[in-house]
Amino acid sequence: MSATNTSSDPRRARAAGVRPVPALIAVRVRPPSRRTIEGFRNWVTRLPEILGVS
């Protein structure tokens, strides 16, 4: 099973023995404007894999 298949279907991933791995990441948004940052924040918080954004 490929990573693409497992990331799009968590049940299949678990059935294939893939375990979720918590990760802390940092991103740099360019240009550093309020509009760009808020747009990125809005987009990323809608992703089902994201647990939190600060």
C-alpha positions as CSV (number, residue, x, y, z in Angstrom):
1,M,0.0,0.0,0.0
2,S,1.4,3.4,-1.0
3,A,1.7,6.4,1.3
4,T,-0.8,8.2,-0.8
5,N,-3.4,5.5,-0.3
6,T,-2.8,5.3,3.4
7,S,-2.9,9.0,4.1
8,S,-6.2,9.5,2.3
9,D,-7.9,6.6,4.1
10,P,-7.0,6.2,7.8
11,R,-9.0,2.9,8.1
12,R,-7.0,1.3,5.3
13,A,-3.8,2.6,6.8
14,R,-4.6,1.0,10.2
15,A,-5.6,-2.2,8.5
16,A,-2.2,-2.2,6.7
17,G,-0.4,-1.8,10.0
18,V,0.5,1.9,9.5
19,R,0.5,3.8,12.7
20,P,-0.1,7.6,13.0
21,V,3.0,9.5,14.0
22,P,2.5,12.8,15.8
23,A,4.7,15.6,14.4
24,L,5.4,19.2,15.2
25,I,6.3,21.2,12.2
26,A,7.2,24.9,11.5
27,V,6.5,26.7,8.3
28,R,7.6,30.0,7.0
29,V,5.0,31.9,5.0
30,R,6.0,34.3,2.3
31,P,5.2,37.1,2.0
32,P,4.8,37.6,5.8
33,S,1.5,39.6,5.5
34,R,-1.6,39.2,7.6
35,R,-3.6,38.2,4.5
36,T,-1.1,35.4,3.5
37,I,-0.8,34.1,7.1
38,E,-4.6,34.0,7.7
39,G,-5.1,32.3,4.3
40,F,-2.6,29.6,5.2
41,R,-4.0,29.2,8.7
42,N,-7.6,28.9,7.3
43,W,-6.5,26.3,4.7
44,V,-4.4,24.2,7.0
45,T,-7.0,24.0,9.8
46,R,-9.5,22.5,7.3
47,L,-7.1,19.5,6.6
48,P,-8.4,16.4,8.4
49,E,-4.9,15.3,9.5
50,I,-4.3,18.6,11.4
51,L,-4.8,18.4,15.2
52,G,-4.0,22.0,16.0
53,V,-2.4,25.3,14.8
54,S,-0.9,27.9,16.9
